[in-house]
């Protein structure tokens, strides 16, 4: 009787071991593990964020601009057809110039006034936001039609990773590389059609130097490449969350002159 019980337990264990995860199950597990590694509830309760540091822009691999930068971000309640985040990118020690994005549009702010960004630039910002892995984890995780499909294990940046393709109901997708050791996102890749010259652009963002911030983890270094060329890099010196950022940071002052839209 004891041998039969032991044999039964062995067969059950073998059957369980033999049942491999489906690609969808594995993808969902990897993404859930990443959320927990980032802080779980602490990450989901992040209402706003302030990142301060140095930002560099590049053109054809050559440095084209550098500045002290402060990026203010606040998450809002999702609404159909709109992004659920507001962001202000301010530059210079006195923050004398800024770029503001919210659910209504985007503007460049200077002492001359507020100039609406071109429709193409705003649409690119929205598209990049919707495919950003941190935005997906914070705002889109329970969205109907969002799917997670494992591409298996690989090596990226000399590290073992799990690769997951994330797609939404509008066929917008992003491929994300998660470190096997830490479960944290290391890299994301997506392709976007270039409406000016035709063809496709490959947009790559890399995340590194994760540090503890108020019970969660956040990357203090981020780099963006387009078609294999570096376009942007930021090195944060400090990151603060839940600072109770006010509306005036993310809306246009009534007294500010509105300039013609950028072309």
Helices and strands as residue ranges (DSSP letters): H 2-18, H 23-38, H 41-44, E 48-59, E 62-75, E 85-91, E 97-102, E 105-110, E 113-116, H 119-131, H 133-135, I 136-140, E 147-156, E 159-167, E 173-179, E 185-193, E 200-213, E 216-226, E 229-241, G 247-249, E 258-259
